[in-house]
Every structure is written in structure tokens, then in C-alpha cells.
Amino acid sequence: MKKLTFDISIPADRYEALYSGVVKDVQAVSREGLRVRFPGKILQKFLSHQGVQGTFVIEFDDANKFKAISKIV
């Protein structure tokens, strides 16, 4: 299984575009130097009044399909 680590900071007002469906995907550059794009809705469980901030690990299966995301910091 592949794992990528990335830092993300999305203010609450910007996350609203994801929540409402105006924007569907989030793009980030991983610490490994790879660009990753994933559905913004997978970040919903990490949403606070400030938005979504932190360091995350996203896991993919061998077909590069999303498996899990976790917040590490």
C-alpha cells in the first residue's frame, strides 16, 4: 500500500466551497515531492471552526485508489 504525507491548511471560508460542491478536489504536494489530488469530502471529519489544518497521511491501494486518511499532527 502506498502512503503520502502532506501538510494542508484550508481556512473555513475556503473549505465552504468544497462542502457546497463548488470545488470537488483538493490538490497538495506531498513531502515526498508528488502532487496528489483527492476528493475534498475526505477531509470533512477534520474540519474545525478554523478550517482544516495539519499534517496528514493518505493511503492508496495498488491501483492508486483512496483507502484511508489520518491526521498525524
KANORBEL-V226703 format. One record per backbone hydrogen bond with DSSP energy under -1.0 kcal/mol. NH is the residue of the N-H (numbers start at 1). CO is the residue of the C=O. If there is no record, write none. Layout:
NH_CO + NH_CO
//
This chain:
2_60 + 4_58 + 6_56 + 8_54 + 10_52 + 15_11 + 16_12 + 19_15 + 20_16 + 23_17 + 26_38 + 28_36 + 30_34 + 31_5 + 33_30 + 36_28 + 38_26 + 40_24 + 42_39 + 43_40 + 44_41 + 46_43 + 47_44 + 48_51 + 51_48 + 52_10 + 54_8 + 56_6 + 57_70 + 58_4 + 59_68 + 60_2 + 61_65 + 64_61 + 67_59 + 68_59 + 70_57 + 72_55 + 73_55
//
